[in-house]
């Protein structure tokens, strides 16, 4: 029988009591309230002795003391009051609860044992991964606002660290994500097309900018994040980050005379030919249909012309050009691709084929021999200075443009941040501390799939660069196409509805209780519901995501916060 202990002030009343289960699988609780008062994904709390257990409802199961009572419709043959009494005694609903955390509450305040406990725990206790189970008949209740704040953080505390990402589905209690932990490891936002990934990403980016948790580099393939946009669903105005943070966000357009949503960017990015390296071309293997001989040909180009001039010189070579020799025979011209190949011992057909396929790269309007300014260097300086850069691709939004520019820029960033970090560690000085950087990547599966991941700088950032203050935020609708080694490095995962089993499996890979969470993820509402998982949140939880509207901006910008990044604290947590 359930314990009838009255709830403490601020706590919700009991909804049931523990009747069985195991630590490995799930706990079972008998409901004492109607089943429709509890939903899958409900955040529940169980008190047992000095410990408080926090868990997630993963299933509701109808049961009966005898199958006969469930099969027969007793309300049709018995008076209503008798039928109701019979139902209460013979029919029931059990909850399956995934235990996640446990907290040592200690003895009752005022008791001698409590004073001893306080001496042993002067700073109080902290939630721990669950390692035991509550006793039989321990009461179960829905988490109250104080419980949610205990686990996910109080939005009124933490100097902006605790950022409200959504609200619990049953009672609307605010649920926070730890922004400082969020930027310490790479993370991902997932969901099928139309589930609001870009709106959710805007929420996160706005919080990071406002509370000064890191610099941001956003690769804006669809020109959504910089300037104001119009929602395709509601036909209403969607504020851009540049509009809300005019002094902190710089919008960069790709190519001369670039325009973004009819607006002029702060400056444009043009790439110098000397900045392109062979590895940038090898990244385009699938896009350009390059052959196995490509690396050999590229190595020969470097030997012939050097790292800074190979691209220009190769472009200037003329494929198929011929001259007449003294005997009147046509031979490859001195400046032909074939003549160069013969001099370097490269198969002429392989060199000519590579030149032909690279014509698409040679003809990109944003690649110049001598750009008016060092756009790549300007972007890096802005990020180092604490500004945020949204690189909009404008009309240059083909996969070729996206793959080439993003990988080239992240390679330069990797070099710069590694150099700054090594300098800082050799002579620690707060003034030389590298600023944390989050690189936001849309359509991540195009660069982080199994074939491409080993060639891109992004996979290196996901695996290694958190030690150098650089992490990724990947946004994708097909997480199953992202290389599993990269997915395993994503600390925090925020996922909307996914309909494909492989995508669901990819998002939950490496997480405890993934079998219990699989059905929950597939049953999210297509919009405005997300499942929080991983490093940035203490336990999995489905929430109603915050809306990206004027109310959000009033709540965010109505608070003044110039809190600097606590670098020392970040270092300690990262074990630097």
Helices and strands as residue ranges (DSSP letters): E 14-21, E 27-31, G 35-37, E 43-48, E 51-64, H 67-71, G 74-76, H 80-90, E 91-104, H 112-120, E 128-129, E 139-142, H 145-152, E 162-167, E 174-178, H 179-182, E 187-190, H 197-210, E 215-220, E 229-230, E 237-238, H 241-244, E 249-254, E 259-260, E 263-264, E 267-269, E 271-272, G 273-275, H 278-282, H 285-288, H 294-305, H 310-316, E 322-324, E 330-332, H 337-344, H 348-357, H 359-362, E 367-368, H 375-384, E 388-392, H 399-426, G 430-432, E 437-442, H 445-448, H 457-464, G 465-468, E 470-476, G 479-481, H 484-487, E 492-495, H 501-508, H 514-522, E 529-534, E 541-545, H 550-557, H 567-574
